[in-house]
Amino acid sequence: MRYLTVLAALVFFGNSMNAQHHFDGYIDNERWQSDVYLSVIEDYRTLQGINDEQIITKVASDTSGYFQFKGNQLETQQKIYKLHVDNCETYNQGSNHFDGHCADSRDILFIAKSTDSITFPLSFEAQMFCDIISNNPKTASFIKIDSLKEEMKFAYTEFRSKANRDLNNKKWFKTLQDFGQDLNEPLAELYIYAFLSDRSNQFHNYYLEDLKTNTYYDELLERLQNNYPNSSYTIQYKAELNSDKYIMSPSAEKKSILNWTNLVIGLLIASVLLNLWFVFSAKKRKLKKHTKAKEQLTKQEQNVLDLLLEDNTNKDIAEALFVSVSTVKTHVNNVYKKLNVNSRDELKLLFNS
């Protein structure tokens, strides 16, 4: 912890004026591989696991375990992000371990936007919210919720009786919902909703019953629509809420209002539109990231970058640009420094991910 105060000061005062994000911290190099991955979570049902489509970038920690992410790839609106480390096979273009699971991994979920400066705990084993230093008060919301969920799990396991479950269902649903509202961040409430409504949880049936009479879920939809009107989170939540309400409506009403065919068609259309939106957004972010990255380079450095991405050697680049190999090496070093990479592989990952 002795480094965190100094690091936090440097982060807050050194980067707050640049409108760029800056995330840093330490990992245990003896426990984990050196690579640290930064991902954006567009689907709140995929908070767990590893998805290569969600990864924005990766960095390698130094010999002390220190890592940092900085730049302007993130969006101005708050989103859900994840840092993760693991000991599975390293990512490469041919084959990779990002198949949704890695048995030996650790992650931290957090809320952030493009201007945030965050210093994370000394290791991924210590995830208490008090260990995170951030200029965004919403950053540690998920970790605060996880702390409360641990208390909840203990209450459920103390006595394994139906009476105990019924009492705890009523108590903890309200406790978690009130806690989420007090955080004043709909994305944090969405994290709670994803947990309470998870079909694999033992209290999913209670959630369906709660949905019949509790106005909280409609109020959450209003808060999401007010704060994140066009986001994938709001679209997904609205679709799920309508689907669960449909399941809970009386069977006679179901037949008179909707039929299963129309429901399936509607869900398919919504799914297609949502997927198209994801693809369009991903392409837009990728194009914006690449454009901003190249804007940092001189014209000659951009030429060198293009030739590097085509797997040309330094000698090939020198012949193509009619310069010496030493000049090419200087340009390559400048490109690495400006784009915050250390190798051709990282450069390819940045522009081909």
Secondary structure, 3 states (H helix, E strand, C coil): CCCHHHHHHHHHHHHCCCCCEEEEEECCCCCCCCEEEEEEECCHHHCCCCECCCEEEEEECCCCCEEEEEECCCCCCCEEEEEEEECCCCCCCCCCCCECCCCCEEEEEEEECCCCEEECCCCCCCCCHHHCEECCCCCCHHHHHHHHHHHHHHHHHHCCCHHHHHHHHHHHHHHHHHHHHHCCCHHHHHHHHHHHCCCCCCCHHHHHHHHHHCCHHHHHHHHHHHHCCCCHHHHHHHHHHHHHHHHHCCHHHHHHHCCHHHHHHHHHHHHHHHHHHHHHHHHHHHHHHHHHHHHCCCHHHHHHHHHHHCCCCHHHHHHHHCCCHHHHHHHHHHHHHHHCCCCHHHHHHHHHC
